[in-house]
Amino acid sequence: MTASPPINPEVVNRPLVICGPSGTGKSTLLTSLFSSHPNTFGFSVSHTTRSPRPGEQNGKEYHFVRKDEFMDRVGKGEFLEWAEFGGNCYGTTFAALTALHPLRCILDIELQGVLQLIAKAPLQSPPLSPVFLFLSPPSIPTLKSRLSGRGTETDASIKKRLDAAKKELEYAQKGRYDVYVVNDDLEKAGMKLELVAMGWKGWEECGDKLPEMDLAELE
Ligand SMILES: Nc1ncnc2c1ncn2[C@@H]1O[C@H](COP(=O)(O)OP(=O)(O)OP(=O)(O)O)[C@@H](O)[C@H]1O
């Protein structure tokens, strides 16, 4: 068996930003990518103003900070992106990203964060300019059945996620992402994610076409 080529050194310094509706399969695919390529990728540790849940350690799952400190650091321009959800702030600092070097940073973030990064991208020097990947469900009924099938969400939380999915898919339809991957067949989607994440030859053209979806089905 021939060993697969190592990560392309040209993409190591470009963070990979993954966005997609909740339930599309981001965690499933990333877990598999990380286990196939240990010590290759790093997840940046976000800052949050929410309280730690039992078992969460400061600096591991999140850096837990008070809101005044968070906003002070936002004012100082320390955040690459940040957003507020349900009264709590979440964000990624430049320092959290650079701390991962030489691992390639993967960011699994919400649309608000993606929009901030896309707005800033032309201002970044090439090594910091992210690659933006949108992971799409094959259809809306499939997205709904994956979300409810996961068994982790209440009806209210499913509704919130589907509302967010509508905005995410609306934005995705504008074609601003560098690569679109449809998570229909897990193995095929995993191979495409691997190609993009490793920056192997062909990564820029391996994407799928975004499926036609009637977003009214999300209402
Ligand atoms: N290609 C696939 N075919 C069938 N089921 C899948 C596929 N990909 C993921 N799933 C299933 O869909 C459900 C949602 O996947 P997952 O939890 O990875 O989504 P997610 O995008 O990370 O969601 P969140 O943003 O809420 O964390 C899981 O139960 C997972 O096993």
Ligand as a Chemical Component Dictionary entry (heavy atoms), coordinates in Angstrom:
data_LIG
# 
_chem_comp.id                   LIG 
_chem_comp.type                 NON-POLYMER 
_chem_comp.pdbx_formal_charge   0 
_chem_comp.three_letter_code    LIG 
# 
loop_
_chem_comp_atom.comp_id 
_chem_comp_atom.atom_id 
_chem_comp_atom.alt_atom_id 
_chem_comp_atom.type_symbol 
_chem_comp_atom.charge 
_chem_comp_atom.model_Cartn_x 
_chem_comp_atom.model_Cartn_y 
_chem_comp_atom.model_Cartn_z 
_chem_comp_atom.pdbx_ordinal 
LIG N1  N1  N 0 -23.911 10.923 5.070  1  
LIG C1  C1  C 0 -24.703 10.601 6.097  2  
LIG N2  N2  N 0 -25.657 9.672  5.929  3  
LIG C2  C2  C 0 -26.480 9.364  6.944  4  
LIG N3  N3  N 0 -26.445 9.905  8.185  5  
LIG C3  C3  C 0 -25.512 10.836 8.421  6  
LIG C4  C4  C 0 -24.587 11.239 7.398  7  
LIG N4  N4  N 0 -23.777 12.188 7.928  8  
LIG C5  C5  C 0 -24.174 12.366 9.213  9  
LIG N5  N5  N 0 -25.216 11.552 9.516  10 
LIG C6  C6  C 0 -25.947 11.507 10.796 11 
LIG O1  O1  O 0 -26.637 12.745 10.917 12 
LIG C7  C7  C 0 -26.679 13.178 12.280 13 
LIG C8  C8  C 0 -26.125 14.588 12.384 14 
LIG O2  O2  O 0 -24.703 14.577 12.177 15 
LIG P1  P1  P 0 -23.711 15.493 13.030 16 
LIG O3  O3  O 0 -24.046 15.428 14.491 17 
LIG O4  O4  O 0 -22.333 15.126 12.610 18 
LIG O5  O5  O 0 -24.112 16.954 12.468 19 
LIG P2  P2  P 0 -23.453 18.399 12.716 20 
LIG O6  O6  O 0 -23.473 19.072 11.390 21 
LIG O7  O7  O 0 -22.138 18.262 13.388 22 
LIG O8  O8  O 0 -24.491 19.095 13.680 23 
LIG P3  P3  P 0 -24.228 20.272 14.797 24 
LIG O9  O9  O 0 -23.869 21.496 14.019 25 
LIG O10 O10 O 0 -25.576 20.374 15.472 26 
LIG O11 O11 O 0 -23.156 19.788 15.722 27 
LIG C9  C9  C 0 -25.878 12.148 13.088 28 
LIG O12 O12 O 0 -26.796 11.257 13.716 29 
LIG C10 C10 C 0 -25.048 11.424 12.028 30 
LIG O13 O13 O 0 -24.754 10.096 12.401 31 
# 
loop_
_chem_comp_bond.comp_id 
_chem_comp_bond.atom_id_1 
_chem_comp_bond.atom_id_2 
_chem_comp_bond.value_order 
_chem_comp_bond.pdbx_ordinal 
LIG N1  C1  SING 1  
LIG C1  N2  SING 2  
LIG C1  C4  DOUB 3  
LIG N2  C2  DOUB 4  
LIG C2  N3  SING 5  
LIG N3  C3  DOUB 6  
LIG C3  C4  SING 7  
LIG C3  N5  SING 8  
LIG C4  N4  SING 9  
LIG N4  C5  DOUB 10 
LIG C5  N5  SING 11 
LIG N5  C6  SING 12 
LIG C6  O1  SING 13 
LIG C6  C10 SING 14 
LIG O1  C7  SING 15 
LIG C7  C8  SING 16 
LIG C7  C9  SING 17 
LIG C8  O2  SING 18 
LIG O2  P1  SING 19 
LIG P1  O3  DOUB 20 
LIG P1  O4  SING 21 
LIG P1  O5  SING 22 
LIG O5  P2  SING 23 
LIG P2  O6  DOUB 24 
LIG P2  O7  SING 25 
LIG P2  O8  SING 26 
LIG O8  P3  SING 27 
LIG P3  O9  DOUB 28 
LIG P3  O10 SING 29 
LIG P3  O11 SING 30 
LIG C9  O12 SING 31 
LIG C9  C10 SING 32 
LIG C10 O13 SING 33 
# 
